[in-house]
C-alpha cells in the first residue's frame, strides 16, 4: 500500500517530534512518502498529485483547512451548484483520505470518530489502513469549492475573519480566542445588521435572517471536548442542515447558546430557522457579508448557494 503523508508544519497543535512520530508509525506498516506543505495552496497541489500518481491513501496531519485543501485538490471543482447529482469520479478510484488531528478544533476528523489525540489517532489510522477499512461520505459545495463539514454567512464568518486577523499578529489560536471574538462580534452592529434571505426547496423564502450556517454533518464544531450540534439530524450520508437566526438580541442568543452547550438534540427558539436533509440552500444578503467555509474566511459575498453530493469521497474513519 502506497500512502502519501501530508504534514502542515504551521498547524496549531503539531510539533516536529509529533510529525516524525506519525511518519514513523505509518512507515512501520505501509510504504509512505512524507511531504510537508510550504505555502498556501500547496496541500491542494499535493492532493491532485496523489490522484495522478495513484496513491492508495492520503493522510493529512494538520487542521481542517489542510484537509479541505487536499480534498479540493483531489476532486477538482464541483462545477455549477445547479449540477447536483452523482459524484464526478468513482471514490474507489481515488485515494482514501485519513486525518491525524493537528489543528485547533479538528471537526472533520472527530466527526469521523478519529481520536482527538495524535498518537491514538495514528494508531487507529494505521490499523484501518492495513485492514482496508474505507467509508464513503458525501460533501457540500459552494462557490465552486467542496466543503467538508460546515459553511456560513454572517456572524460566524465574521468571527473566523477576526480570529484570522489575530492569528496574523502571531497569537496562538485557542478556544478562548474564538469565544472572545464571538462575544465581541455580537456587540458590533455592523456585523449583525445584515438582512439575509434564506431559500430552501419547497418552502417560502425567509427574510430578516442575521446569520446562517449550513452543515454537512454534526457536530458543527467543538469547544475542547464538548461537541456543539446545531443540526443533530445532519450527517455525511444525507443532505445539508440549515441553522439560521432572525435575531441577535442578547437574551434569545444566550438561551440558544445554552441549549447548544448543553448538547440539545433539538435546539429551538422563536428566532431560529432550522432544517435537515436539504438538497440545497441559498443565502441572499442586502449587502456584501462575510462568508466562511470549514473555518476558512472567503471574503464578502451577497449571494451564496450551497449544494451537496452523496458518496463523493472515501475516508479512513476512526470507527
N, C-alpha and C positions, 0 to 999 in steps of 0.2 A: 504493500500500500504506500502510495506517494502522497505526502502531506506537505502543504505549504504553510508555515507558521509566520504570520504577520504580526509584528510587535510594534507598539507605539511607545517610544521612549518618553514621550511628553504626557502620557495619560496620567490622570490624577493619582492613582494608587499603585503604579508599577515602579519597580526598582530594578537595577541591573542584576542583582542577585536573584530576584524573583523571576525575571525573564530568562536567565540562564537555567534556573531550576525547571521551568516549563519546557524549555527546549530539550534538556537532558531527559526528562521523563518521557517525552514523545519519542526521542531518538532511541530509547531503550526498547521500544516496541514496534516502531514503524520507521520507514525511510522519510526523513524530514529535511526540508530546506528552510532556513530561517532568514527572513528579510525584515529589517527594521524600516519603518517609514521615516522619510527625511523631509517631506514638505507636504503642504496642503494638497489634497487630491492624489497623493501617492498611493494611498490604500485602494482607491478606485482603480488606478493603473494596475496594481498587483492583483486585484480581483479579476480584471479582464485577462491578465496573463495566466492566471490559474486555469481559466477555461481553455485558452489557446494551447497551453502546454499539457492539458489532460490530467491534472492532479485529481486524486480521488477525494480529497478533502482539503478545506482551507480552515485553519484555526486562527482566530484573531485574539490576541492578548492586548486588550485595550478597552476603551469605553464604548458607549453606544454610538458615538459619532464615527469611530473607526469601523465598527461593524456595518453601519449604514453605508459608508463609502465602499466597502468591499462588495456588499450585495449589489449596489447600483453598478459597480464596475463589472460584475459577473453577468447581470441580467440585461444591461443596456437600458435605454429609456422605455417606459411603458407605452409610449405613443399617446394619442389623443385620449383624454379622460372618457370620452364617449365610447371609445372602442373597448368596452368591457367584454369579458368572455374568458376563453380558455387561456392557459399560460402560453407565452410565445415559444417556450422551449420545454421539452420534457425534463422535469427536475432530475430524473435518473441519469440524464446525460451531462449534468453539471456536477462540480464538486459539492459535497455536503459541507455545510458551514458549522463550525464549532466555535464556542466562545469561552475564553478564560477571563473572568472579570478583571478589569484594570482601571475602570472609571470611578465616578462618584456613586451614581445610582445603579448602573448596570441593569436597566429594566429588562431588556430583551433576554439576556442570559438567565435572569432569575425567573422570568415568565416561562422559560423552557425547563425550569426545575434544576438549573445549574447552581451548585453551591456558591454562596457569595464569597467564600474564601478561596483564593487562587490555588493553594495546594490541594485542597479537597476537590475543587473543580477540575483540576488537571487529571487527578486520579479517575474521576467519573468519565472524563472525556476519553482518556486512553482506553478504558475498558469498553466504552461504547464503540469507539473506532475499530478496535480489534474484533469485536463481536458483530460489526456491520450494522449496528442499530441506527437507522435513519428515520426521521419523521418528516412528512411533507406539510408545510404550512402555507397559508395564504398571506398576502401582503396588501397594504394600502398603497395608493399612489396619489400624487398631487403635483402640480407644476412640472409635470413630465419627469418626476422622480419617484422612486419607491420609498415608502416609509415602513418601518418595522412594527412600531407599537403605538405611536400617537403623533398627532399634529394639532396645531391650534392657531387661532386668530384672536388677537386682542390681548387681554391681560397676561395670560401665561407666556405668550411670546415676548411681551414687554419685560417680563421677569427674566427670561432667557437672555434677552439683549442686555439687561442690567448686570447679570452675572458675568456675561462675556466681557463687558467693559471693566469690571473689577478684576477678572482674570488677566486682562491685558496689562494691568498695573503690577502683576506679579503675585497677587494674593492667591493663596490656595483655595480651591473650590470645596466648600463644605455644605452639609445640610443646613447649618445655621445661616450661612450666607444666602441660601435660597429663601429661607423663611424671612429673614430680614428684608431682602429685596422685594419679596411678595407683599409684606406688610406695608412697605414704603409705597409700592405701586398702587395699592388700594386708596392711598391718600392723595394721589395725583389726578385731578380731574381730567387732564389731557390724555391720560391713559385709560380712563373708564367712561368717557362720554361719547364714544363712537356708537353709531346706530347701525347695527348689522342685521340683515335679513337672512334667515335660515330657511332653506328649502330641502325637503326630503321627498322620496317617492310617495305618491298617494295622499299627501296632506297639504293643507293650505299653508302658504309661507307664514313664518313667524317673524315679525319685525320688532325693533326695540331691543334686540339682544346686545349685551355689552361685551361678552366674550364667549368663545366656544371652543371645545376640544372635540376631536374625532379620534377614536381609539380603534386599534386593530386587535387588541387583546386586553386582558386585565391581569395584573394591576396597571393603572395608568402611570404610577411612579412609586417610589419608595422613599420613606424618611428613615434612614438607618434600617433596622429590621422590620419596620412597620410598612405593610402594603397599603397603598391608597387606591381604592377601587371606585372610580367614578362610574363605571359601567360593568358591574359584576357579571352580567349575562353575555359579554362580548368575549370571543376567543379567536384563535388562529384559524378555526375551521368554519367560521360563519362570516357574516357581513360586518359592517362598521358600527361602532357605537357612537352616539351623539350625546354630549353633555354641554349644555349652554345655559346662560343665566341672563335674565332681563333686568337684573338689578345688582348693583354692587354696594347697596346700603349695608351699614355695619352689622346690624342685628341679624338680618337674614343670612348674610355671609358667614357670620360666626356660627349660626345654627347649622348651616350646611357643612361648614368645616368640621364641626364637632361630629356630625354623622360620619364623614369620611375618615376622620381619625379613629373613630370607634369601630371601623370596619363594617359599616352597614352594608347589608346585602341588597338594599333597596333604597338608595338615597332619594329623599323627597323634599320639595319646597315649592311655595307658590310662584317663585320666580324661576324655577328650574324647568328646562326643556330637555327631556332625556328619552332616548330610544335605542334599540339594539337591532342588529342583523339588517342593516340598511345597505342597499346596493350602491348608493351614492349620497353625498351631502354637498350642498352648495352654500357658501357664505358670500354675501354681497354687502359691502360697507359703504357708508356715505362719504368716506374719505379714505385715503391710504392708511392701513392699520398694520401693526406688527404681526408677522407670521413666523411660526417655528415648526420644525419637523424633527422628531426624535431628539429634541434638545438642541438642535442647531438653528440659529437665527437666520432667516431667509429674507430679511428686509421687509418693506411695507408693500401691501397689495390691497386692491379694492375688491377683487373677486377671486375666489379660490374654489375649485371643485375637487372634491375628494372621491375617489373610487376605490375599488378593491378587486382583486382576482384571487380565486381559490387555487390551492395546490401549485404554487409557483416556485417554491424553494424547498430543498431538502436540508434539514438541520440535524446536528448531533445533539440530542437532548440529554439533560441530566437524568431524567426519569421518564 
